[in-house]
C-alpha cells in the first residue's frame, strides 16, 4: 500500500516539477515560504529533527501547511532528480491535489478496500 501511495504522490510531483512549481531543499523552500510562493511543504520520512523543526518554524509563521511523507530522500532523488529532505509546492492547485493524495485512503480495486 505504501508503494502505491508513493507512486501516486510522485506522479503528481513529477507534473508539478515539469510545470516549474517545486522548490527543492531547505534554503530554496525557506526562500519560497518567505516570498509567499510556497503553498505546501513536504518532508521526507528521513528528514532530520532539526530540519523539520526549522522548516516548521518558517512555515508556521507564513501559515503554510507542512506534511511528512512516507518517502525517503532516495525516493525523492529517484523520482524527481534531486536528493533533498524538503520540497515546497508553489502552486495552489498542485498543493491541494498533493495534500489530498497524502491524506486520502488508497483504494485498490484488486483488494476491494
C-alpha positions as CSV (number, residue, x, y, z in Angstrom):
1,X,0.0,0.0,0.0
2,X,2.9,2.4,0.8
3,X,4.3,1.8,-2.7
4,X,1.0,2.6,-4.4
5,X,0.5,5.8,-2.5
6,X,4.1,6.9,-3.3
7,X,3.6,6.2,-7.0
8,X,0.5,8.5,-6.9
9,X,2.4,11.1,-4.9
10,X,5.4,11.2,-7.2
11,X,3.1,11.2,-10.3
12,X,1.7,14.5,-9.1
13,X,5.1,15.8,-8.0
14,X,6.6,15.0,-11.4
15,X,3.9,17.0,-13.2
16,X,4.4,19.8,-10.7
17,X,8.2,19.7,-11.3
18,X,7.7,19.9,-15.1
19,X,5.5,22.9,-14.6
20,X,8.3,24.6,-12.6
21,X,6.3,24.8,-9.4
22,X,8.6,23.0,-7.0
23,X,11.4,24.3,-4.8
24,X,14.0,21.7,-3.7
25,X,16.0,21.7,-0.5
26,X,15.9,23.7,2.8
27,X,17.2,27.0,1.5
28,X,15.0,27.1,-1.6
29,X,12.0,26.1,0.4
30,X,12.7,28.7,3.1
31,X,13.0,31.4,0.4
32,X,9.8,30.2,-1.3
33,X,8.0,30.5,2.1
34,X,9.4,34.0,2.7
35,X,8.4,35.2,-0.7
36,X,4.9,33.9,-0.3
37,X,5.2,31.4,-3.1
38,X,5.1,28.1,-1.1
39,X,1.6,26.6,-0.7
40,X,2.6,23.3,0.8
41,X,5.9,21.9,2.3
42,X,6.7,18.2,2.1
43,X,9.2,16.5,4.3
44,X,10.8,13.2,3.6
45,X,10.5,10.4,6.1
46,X,14.2,10.6,6.9
47,X,14.4,14.4,7.3
48,X,16.3,15.3,10.4
49,X,14.5,16.6,13.5
50,X,16.4,19.8,13.2
51,X,15.4,20.3,9.6
52,X,11.8,19.6,10.4
53,X,11.8,22.0,13.4
54,X,13.4,24.8,11.4
55,X,11.2,24.5,8.3
56,X,8.0,24.2,10.5
57,X,9.1,27.5,12.2
58,X,9.2,29.4,9.0
59,X,6.1,27.6,7.5
60,X,4.0,28.2,10.7
61,X,4.8,31.9,10.6
62,X,3.6,32.1,7.0
63,X,0.7,29.7,7.6
64,X,2.0,27.2,5.0
65,X,1.0,23.6,5.8
66,X,3.8,21.1,6.3
67,X,3.2,17.4,5.6
68,X,5.6,14.4,6.2
69,X,5.6,11.8,3.5
70,X,6.4,8.1,3.9
71,X,9.0,8.5,1.1
72,X,12.7,9.0,1.8
73,X,15.3,11.2,0.3
74,X,16.4,8.4,-2.0
75,X,12.9,8.2,-3.5
76,X,12.8,12.0,-3.9
77,X,16.1,11.7,-5.8
78,X,14.9,8.7,-7.9
79,X,11.6,10.2,-9.0
80,X,12.4,13.9,-9.1
81,X,16.1,14.0,-9.8
82,X,17.0,15.9,-6.6
83,X,18.2,14.4,-3.3
84,X,16.7,16.5,-0.6
85,X,14.6,16.3,2.6
86,X,12.3,19.3,1.9
87,X,10.2,20.3,-1.1
88,X,7.9,23.3,-1.5
89,X,5.0,23.1,-3.8
90,X,4.4,26.6,-5.2
91,X,1.0,26.3,-6.8
92,X,-2.4,26.2,-5.1
93,X,-3.9,23.6,-7.4
94,X,-1.0,21.2,-7.2
95,X,-0.7,21.8,-3.4
96,X,-4.4,20.9,-2.9
97,X,-4.1,17.8,-5.1
98,X,-1.0,16.5,-3.4
99,X,-2.4,17.2,0.1
100,X,-5.5,15.2,-0.9
101,X,-3.3,12.3,-2.1
102,X,-1.4,12.2,1.1
103,X,-4.5,12.3,3.3
104,X,-7.0,10.1,1.4
105,X,-7.0,6.4,1.7
106,X,-5.7,4.3,-1.2
107,X,-8.4,2.3,-3.0
108,X,-7.1,-0.8,-4.5
109,X,-9.7,-2.4,-6.8
110,X,-8.0,-5.8,-6.6
111,X,-8.4,-5.9,-2.8
112,X,-11.8,-4.3,-2.6
113,X,-10.5,-1.9,0.1
